[in-house]
Amino acid sequence: MAASPAISVLMPVHNGMPYLPDTVASVLAQSFRNFELLAIDDGSTDATADYLKALTDPRVKYHRLNKVGLV
């Protein structure tokens, strides 16, 4: 069993594609590596889900919600 990450970065997003690639790249480029990025998609209708599901970095965890207004 892998050790739990030291830090969880919570990133709520709704229709964030104009900013999402740069945002994710910035988080993943941090010098501290022992973290997970929890991407919480609040019912996006743009390409947010496709983008986040296509990421291969194991630190990125994608969760989709029906539009509940989290963001």
PyMOL commands that set and color helices and strands:
alter all, ss='L'
color gray80, all
select helices_A, chain A and resi 20-28+48-54
alter helices_A, ss='H'
color red, helices_A
select strands_A, chain A and resi 7-13+35-42+60-65
alter strands_A, ss='S'
color yellow, strands_A
deselect
rebuild
show_as cartoon
